[in-house]
Amino acid sequence: MLDKARYIVVEGPIGAGKTSLAKRLGARLQAETLFEQAESNPFLARFYQQPERWAMATQLSFLFQRIDQLAALAPLTDERRIVSDFLLDKDRLFAAQNLSEEEFALYQRVLDQARPAAPPTPDLVIYLQARPDTLMERVRKRGLEAERRITEAYLAQVADRYMRYFYQYEAAPLFIVDAGILNPVDKDEDFELLLERLRDMRGYREFFGYAR
């Protein structure tokens, strides 16, 4: 599966390691990389301080950023190989988490108008799972100022939404990794084992939950 995939997405909740793994995978595959740019969202730090006030502005900023980034992928050809750390659908996932019912209805109207008619579909999605306490530990370890107010309860809600989303996901082949057991970002042996399993992937959905 890995050797044939031209457009690969690494996804997962905050702190799962998706960006770090996407960077490492992109370097190994000598692929173009497309990363979420949270630091470019001017509302994110304010959202974590006052979620109810800044959720809508934060979400719309992310939405248009992601749409613009995906537009830059065109055209997707066999000569290009791309590794990214986000799916467009994650935007709606966070919107459902953070917006009020009325705000979400308005957001959905904006999304319906702004969403590309035919967004690119990945050839392979790698979904990193981890327990909320593991996610919290990693968020604290990286020490970003904008994330200082994130709570474990919030991470638990986000992780649950990811789990529910990918439980029904059928748009592309899905490789689920227990990132609480495996650490392909920091451990070379885990990274090489992950690559091996991805190359051997034959089914449309596989789970990788052991380290050796």
Secondary structure, DSSP 8 states (H G I E B T S, - for coil): -TTT-SEEEEE-STTS-HHHHHHHHHHHHT-EEE---GGG-TTHHHHHHSHHHHHHHHHHHHHHHHHHHHHTT-S--TT--EEES--THHHHHHHHHHS-HHHHHHHHHHHHHHS-SS----SEEEEEE--HHHHHHHHHHHT-GGGTT--HHHHHHHHHHHHHHHHS--SS-EEEEETTT--TTT-HHHHHHHHHHHHT--SSEEEE----
